[in-house]
Amino acid sequence: MTVPPAAVVTDIEGTTTRIAFVHDVLFPYAKARLAEFLSARGDDSDVAACVAEVTRLVPGEPPLRTLLGWMEADAKVTPLKTLQGLIWAEGYARGDLRSEVFPDVLPALRAWRGSGVRLYVYSSGSEAAQKQLFTYLPEGDVTVLFSGFFDTTIGAKRESGSYRTIATAIGLPAGDLLFLSDVGAELDAAAASGWRTCQLVRPEDGTKPAAGHAQARDFNGVASRFGL
């Protein structure tokens, strides 16, 4: 009999949410508003801190140019992700944006939480952006389902040390933790730290299967494989 994990940590893009929503809706929205946002909010402490970090990382180049280049490359850089989250927050508040998850996600998360499994998110998007996605769903705010959110301030998703840090923060042995992602390199890093792993291979996103990990087409498949 399969012993269920005590906690599930899930990625977002390609796992709970269509890649197209992130790349075709969220990213263009932030890119189109970045220059105006920096001009209008540049004196805000959180924005100024991000700009200062961009300048530190790439000295001698205008921060806006650096940020736009990172956006084009889909770079997982913390100040960029923080600024994107701040722009999206305004968009959600104005009603310009509405988030989404795959139809199988919320019923599974509710069932897992109801059975006592703790739920977390680990995504390259900022913690604030993660919470926004699960707040502004057509079904309503479901952030109450989660016990915590982790972003790249804790470490890169393809580095095994990040998962050791998260396990310590959660307070559970690595073997009691299940990480869900569509990206093989992220799953490799989690597995190297002793985590259980499952790759979401969703036909809608054209995910390429990665060797060495359990696989599922949706969260129902995850539940079947791991006794959830």
DRENZAGU-792825 format. One record per atom (N, C-alpha, C): x, y, z. Coordinates in steps of 0.001 Angstrom, whole numbers, padded with zeros to 6 digits, always signed. Each point is the difference from the previous one (the first is absolute). Example, Ala and Ser with C-alpha at 12.3 -4.5 7.8 and 13.67 -1.06 7.14 Angstrom:
<pts>
+013190-005690+007800 -000890+001190+000000 +000900+001200+000000 -000350+001050-000720 +000820+001190+000060 -000770+001090+000730 
</pts>
This chain:
<pts>
+000847-001202+000000 -000847+001202+000000 +000879+001246+000000 -000327+000938-000873 +000773+001232-000110 -000287+000913+001183 +001048+000460+000657 -000165+000949+001102 -000043+001401-000578 -001083+000749+000195 -000093+001338-000583 +001056+000934+000594 +000414+000994-000751 +000910+001006+000557 -000707+000824+001062 +000767+000528+000935 -000582+000862+001033 -000253+001408-000530 +000745+000374-001047 -000174+001333-000585 +000268-000073-001496 -000725+000806-000749 +000188+000129-001444 +000417+001440-000292 +001088+000137-000745 +000488+001307-000429 -000150+000060-001511 -000739+000964-000502 -000284+000043-001430 +000580+001235-000688 +000494-000221-001192 +000343+001066-000937 -001316+000580-000542 +000088+001095-000738 -001206+000588-000585 -000027-000183-001523 +000900+000674-000696 -000021+000013-001463 +000204-001408-000560 -000963-000491-000779 +000080-001326-000572 -000416-001094+000948 -000298+000349+001239 -000367-000988+001024 -001424+000235+000486 -000258+001171+000578 -001379+000340+000372 -000683+000846-001062 +000808+000654-000830 -000513+001042-000899 +000631-000133-001379 -000782+000259-001037 +000507-000081-001369 +001219+000900-000203 +001015-000524-000685 +001154+000822-000350 -000451+001214-000810 -000996-000188-000866 -000473+001093-000852 -000562+001152+000817 -000630-000298+001145 -000533+001093+000815 +001128+000884+000499 +001084-000616+000435 +001139+000763+000508 +000682+000761-001131 +000271-000681-001111 +000792+000591-001086 -000812+000922-000908 -001280-000296-000160 -000813+000775-000940 -000887+001046+000664 -000164-000098+001310 -000842+000967+000719 +000825+000803+001007 +000583-000690+000975 +000695+000707+001082 +001263+000712-000479 +000876-000694-000710 +001257+000607-000414 -000207+001223-000903 -000838-000085-001039 -000217+001186-000840 -000616+001167+000768 -000871-000313+000949 -000623+001064+000793 +001065+000774+000761 +000917-000709+000650 +001058+000673+000759 +000957+000747-000917 +000354-000604-001116 +000953+000637-000920 -000551+001318-000539 -001274+000014-000357 -000600+001198-000580 -000083+001149+000998 +000014-000321+001285 -000190+001025+001030 +001257+000290+000817 +001086-000665-000308 +001199+000107+000833 +000553+001416+000054 +000197+000641-001143 +000613+001333-000020 -000849+000999+000773 -001298-000014-000239 -000907+000916+000703 -000010-000288+001493 +000033-001282+000351 -000016-000396+001407 +001251+000500+000716 +001162-000162-000603 +001240+000461+000629 +000008+001511+000149 -000557+000690-000974 -000053+001458+000071 -000937+000467+001108 -001150-000649+000107 -001012+000432+000965 +000305-000459+001419 +000635-001174+000135 +000183-000602+001321 +001470-000105+000409 +000875+000663-000736 +001433-000144+000227 +000463+000400+001389 -000745+000877+000680 +000391+000443+001341 -000517-000917+001100 -000880-000936-000339 -000483-000963+000995 +001171-000870+000455 +000054-000294+001274 +001161-000697+000543 +000218-001367-000631 -001090-000759-000225 +000169-001338-000570 +000444+000057-001456 -000522+000971-000749 +000401+000170-001400 +001440+000480-000074 +000339+000987+000819 +001366+000527+000015 +001010-001077+000360 -000368-000883+000924 +000900-001087+000387 +000242-000951-001167 -001048-000281-000766 +000149-000871-001169 +000907+000642-001042 -000218+001283-000264 +000814+000702-000996 +001459+000038+000436 +000231+000220+001291 +001372+000016+000514 +000661-001365-000185 -000751-001075+000187 +000550-001337-000175 +000299-000289-001477 -000864+000489-000886 +000260-000140-001436 +001302+000697-000372 +000181+001208+000519 +001225+000760-000281 +001228-000697+000566 -000153-000614+001155 +001126-000732+000590 +000377-001211-000845 -001005-000686-000511 +000249-001199-000784 +000548+000317-001394 -000475+001095-000583 +000452+000389-001349 +000359+001484+000030 +001155+000342+000540 +000399+001408+000088 +000294+000591-001376 -000257+001289-000106 +000333+000695-001239 -001042-000089-001088 -001108-000675+000258 -001078-000105-000984 -001285+000521+000619 -000814+000745-000741 -001265+000492+000565 -000845-001169+000519 -000529+000118+001220 -000788-001104+000566 -001153-000449-000889 -000669+000954-000652 -001134-000376-000854 +000463-000919-001119 +001131+000311-000614 +000514-000842-001081 +000337-001397+000524 +000617-000043+001165 +000336-001297+000595 -001257-000816+000266 -000995+000636+000588 -001241-000700+000335 -000710-000512-001244 -000043+000825-001040 -000645-000431-001243 +000759-001175-000626 +001324+000028+000098 +000786-001118-000495 -000262-001271+000776 -000105+000144+001310 -000330-001164+000829 -001382-000537-000333 -000947+000907-000225 -001340-000433-000374 +000032-000801-001299 +000755+000502-000972 +000086-000668-001300 +000588-001396+000152 +000950-000138+000923 +000669-001289+000214 -000723-000869+001018 -001094+000490+000577 -000712-000710+001075 +000969-000384+001113 +000824+000974+000402 +000999-000232+001041 -000677-000105+001361 +000481-000939+000812 -000559-000203+001342 +000809+000828+000998 -000111+001321-000101 +000793+000917+000812 -000939+000670+001000 +000359-000039+001264 -000921+000422+001057 -000529+001421-000156 +000827+001037-000274 -000589+001342-000120 -000988+000118-001151 +000257-000704-001099 -000963-000004-001107 -001306-000626+000449 +000084-001154+000655 -001212-000686+000421 -000787+000835+001012 +000717+000712+000866 -000673+000858+000971 -000749+001125-000698 +000648+000641-000968 -000644+001098-000728 -001192-000491-000818 +000148-001143-000644 -001138-000560-000729 -001179-000216+000942 +000283-000532+001187 -001069-000233+000962 -000698+001274+000424 +000767+001075+000159 -000588+001285+000381 -000890+000554-001109 +000434-000170-001246 -000814+000467-001132 -001268-000827-000111 +000133-001311+000155 -001189-000855-000069 -000967+000313+001124 +000515+000355+001170 -000878+000335+001130 -000932+001146-000377 +000564+001007-000672 -000835+001115-000445 -001024-000473-001026 +000431-000883-000899 -000911-000502-001026 -001143-000810+000579 +000313-000847+000975 -001064-000767+000654 -000956+000931+000737 +000562+000992+000703 -000832+000919+000786 -000934+000803-000901 +000474+000330-001213 -000831+000763-000939 -000986-000872-000758 +000156-001294+000099 -000866-000898-000756 +000498-000271-001400 +001224+000440-000317 +000567-000274-001323 +000377-001468-000144 +000353-000628+001111 +000487-001376-000016 -000906-000904+000819 -000112-001232-000449 -000700-001036+000739 +000832-001259-000127 +000357-000630+001105 +000900-001143-000054 -000752-001276-000365 +000765-001084-000181 -000620-001267-000368 +000871-001165+000459 -000644-001145+000221 +000690-001262+000233 -000715-001062-000823 +000682-001131-000224 -000632-001112-000704 -001200-000502+000802 -001038-000544-000667 -001221-000422+000700 +000234-001060+001075 +001039-000814-000146 +000242-001071+000965 +000683+000480+001276 +000512+001227+000014 +000879+000443+001083 -000755+000255+001305 -001007+000856-000030 -000662+000380+001253 -000693-001166+000699 -000735-000864-000721 -000590-001152+000717 +001052-000862+000684 +001144-000190-000668 +001062-000809+000603 +000590+000690+001215 +000307+001282-000128 +000585+000728+001129 -000934-000009+001203 -001280+000186-000234 -000965-000003+001106 -000058-001374+000659 +000026-001053-000815 -000050-001355+000551 +001253-000303+000805 +001157+000380-000531 +001259-000265+000706 +000051+000758+001315 -000377+001265-000050 +000001+000796+001231 -000989-000584+001005 -001150-000422-000492 -001006-000578+000883 +000457-001280+000672 +000926-000720-000637 +000507-001245+000575 +001209+000229+000906 +000377+001267+000177 +001085+000327+000919 +001349+000241-000643 +000075-000073-001328 +001259+000268-000700 +000229+001511-000048 +001191+000424+000354 +000338+001422-000053 +000410+000377-001420 -000420+001180-000440 +000230+000449-001375 +000849+001257-000024 +000933+000024-000950 +000894+001152-000179 +000193+000253-001484 +000459+001208-000310 +000374+000360-001369 +001478+000355-000017 +000708-000456-001042 +001375+000447-000253 +000081+000332-001481 +000115+001276-000296 -000021+000471-001386 +001036+001088-000186 +000452+000171-001231 +000939+001090-000297 -000683+001355+000058 -001329+000042-000131 -000726+001242+000223 +000088+000392+001463 -000072+001290+000275 +000126+000472+001375 -001105-000575+000879 +000260-000033+001307 -001007-000479+000944 -001301+000794-000160 +000128+001316-000190 -001196+000832-000186 -000770-000406-001248 +000736-000279-001096 -000657-000401-001247 -000686-001351+000151 +000618-000903+000744 -000618-001307+000250 -001334+000173+000720 +000006+000827+001033 -001228+000222+000766 -001073+000661-000865 +000418+000909-000878 -000962+000644-000894 -000692-001033-000881 +000797-000935-000533 -000581-000986-000906 -001081-000814+000697 +000239-000350+001262 -000989-000810+000713 -001058+000841+000718 +000124+001319-000080 -001012+000892+000569 -001045+000381-001036 +000458+000298-001224 -000890+000557-001018 -000459-001048-001010 -000426-001141+000508 -000568-001047-000843 -001497+000226-000182 -000578-000466-001102 -001459+000089-000153 -000736-000681+001153 +000635-001025+000595 -000608-000726+001120 +000155+000739+001321 +000783+001090-000001 +000225+000765+001214 +001384-000241+000583 +000248+000587+001138 +001288-000058+000682 +000167-001364+000677 +001065-000737-000403 +000233-001321+000603 +001359-000046+000709 +000570+001151+000297 +001306+000006+000668 -000050-000676+001368 -001181-000092+000593 -000145-000658+001307 +000395-001473-000069 +000025-000592-001195 +000374-001403-000143 +001484-000228+000270 +000798+001054-000125 +001450-000152+000052 +000566+000396+001359 +001012-000771+000409 +000697+000287+001248 +001195+000920-000200 +000394+000235-001245 +001125+000892-000245 +000335+000102-001477 +000787+001031-000322 +000413+000279-001374 +001504+000261-000008 +000703-000540-001000 +001443+000182-000122 +000328+000499-001409 +000938+000957-000083 +000441+000492-001310 +001524-000061-000075 +000579+000654-000988 +001449-000125-000217 +000830+000738+001035 -000618+000738+000912 +000792+000576+001089 +000564-001105+000893 -000592-001171-000052 +000488-001128+000804 +001054-000802-000756 +000124+000243-001320 +000960-000717-000835 -000598-000357-001341 +000871-000273-000977 -000448-000343-001356 -000658-001375-000015 -000956-000177-000892 -000779-001230-000017 +000772-001197-000543 +001115+000256-000672 +000790-001101-000554 +001221-000319+000865 +000005+000504+001230 +001093-000260+000934 -000527-000824+001171 +000664-001104+000283 -000498-000910+001030 -000055+000641+001387 +000917+000949+000257 +000007+000656+001303 -001290+000737+000303 -000691+000468-001028 -001271+000705+000201 -001022-000913+000656 +000001-001255-000398 -000979-000947+000527 +000345-000419+001427 +001288-000045+000318 +000389-000262+001387 -000456+001146+000891 +000136+001226-000504 -000430+001171+000763 -001510-000016+000223 -000747-000360-001038 -001457-000049+000113 -000421-001094+000977 +000644-001152-000074 -000328-001086+000934 +000204+000441+001441 +001087+000728+000241 +000260+000513+001346 -001081+000984+000423 -000400+000886-000931 -001029+000994+000304 -001345-000663+000299 -000308-001057-000743 -001265-000709+000211 +000053-000832+001283 +001189-000512+000312 +000159-000790+001212 -000331-001459-000161 +000187-000533-001216 -000258-001406-000273 +001214-000633-000663 +000200-001307+000185 +001072-000681-000724 -000245+000052-001499 +001078+000029-000770 -000130+000107-001453 -000860-001117-000581 +000103-001204+000561 -000762-001128-000516 -001497+000116+000182 -000436+000928+000842 -001433+000237+000212 -000558+001088-000915 +000865+000560-000853 -000390+001109-000858 -000100-000448-001459 -001042+000438-000675 -000193-000289-001429 +000033+001308-000770 +000874+000072-001011 +000092+001194-000837 -000621-000284-001358 -000890+000878-000442 -000665-000100-001301 +000512+001098-000917 +000451-000373-001181 +000487+000969-000976 -000057-000630-001383 +000038+000832-001018 +000089-000507-001372 +001440-000019-000501 +000934+000554+000771 +001386+000193-000455 +000917-001058+000606 +000625-000787-000854 +000840-001079+000461 +001149+000444+000877 +000656+001110-000352 +001157+000466+000774 -000393+000398+001414 -001204+000539+000170 -000476+000336+001347 -000264-001264+000803 -000600-000982-000637 -000275-001272+000665 +001301-000717+000361 +000990+000091-000882 +001310-000594+000296 +000587+000601+001282 -000093+001331+000118 +000554+000687+001168 -000731-000414+001266 -001325-000119-000086 -000773-000425+001169 +000349-001435+000386 +000087-000870-000997 +000321-001405+000273 +001393-000144+000606 +000940+000833-000438 +001359-000045+000536 +000031+000357+001481 -001040+000704+000468 -000101+000347+001413 -000876-000975+000777 -000393-001088-000648 -000756-001043+000686 -001506+000104-000103 -000493+000968-000776 -001442+000175-000145 -000589-001075-000915 -001286-000243+000157 -000771-000746-000982 -000412+000984-001098 -000101-000487-001222 -000260+000915-001115 -001019-000591-000964 -000707+000893-000680 -000913-000409-001069 -000033+001092-001058 +000193-000407-001235 -000054+000948-001113 -001419+000054-000563 -000535+001206-000124 -001272+000204-000681 +000276+000097-001496 -000485-000983-000747 +000189-000035-001453 -001361+000282-000619 -000300+001263-000120 -001328+000419-000462 +000005+000140-001526 -000913-000705-000681 -000056+000086-001465 -000190+001432-000498 -000742+000809+000772 -000271+001378-000428 +001277+000821-000131 +001014-000350+000789 +001228+000790+000016 +001144-000662-000760 -000236-001193-000533 +001035-000669-000765 +001234-000331+000818 -000188-000330+001277 +001128-000304+000880 +000749-001241-000475 +001326+000070+000013 +000821-001154-000369 +000313-000814+001258 -000306-001295-000003 +000268-000834+001177 +001484+000000+000374 +000253+000027+001293 +001363-000018+000526 +000251-001341+000671 +001143-000583-000252 +000319-001306+000560 +000245+000093+001501 -000325-001085+000705 +000343-000099+001412 -001048+000499+000964 -001186+000364-000505 -001037+000535+000882 -001348-000632-000333 -000852-000144+001009 -001385-000372-000256 -000637+001080-000867 -000999-000397-000767 -000658+000949-000897 -001516-000121+000102 -000680+001119-000226 -001453+000016+000018 -000494+001052-000979 -001147-000248-000595 -000581+000953-000953 -000735+001127+000712 -000412-000242+001243 -000739+001010+000752 +000093-000329+001484 -000638+000814+000834 +000091-000208+001445 -000743-001260+000441 -000969-000458-000788 -000654-001262+000316 +000993-001149-000118 +000857+000078-001017 +001041-001002-000166 +001007+000032+001130 +000318+001201+000492 +000893+000129+001147 -000610-000702+001212 -001286+000243+000224 -000682-000619+001140 +000066-001514-000070 -000203-000569-001189 +000021-001446-000164 +001379-000582+000260 +001040+000699-000460 +001367-000513+000125 +000513+000062+001436 -000447+001005+000748 +000598+000246+001305 -000968-000207+001165 -001141-000612-000266 -000928-000341+001069 -000645+001194+000657 -000136+001075-000742 -000581+001221+000554 -001531-000017-000074 
</pts>
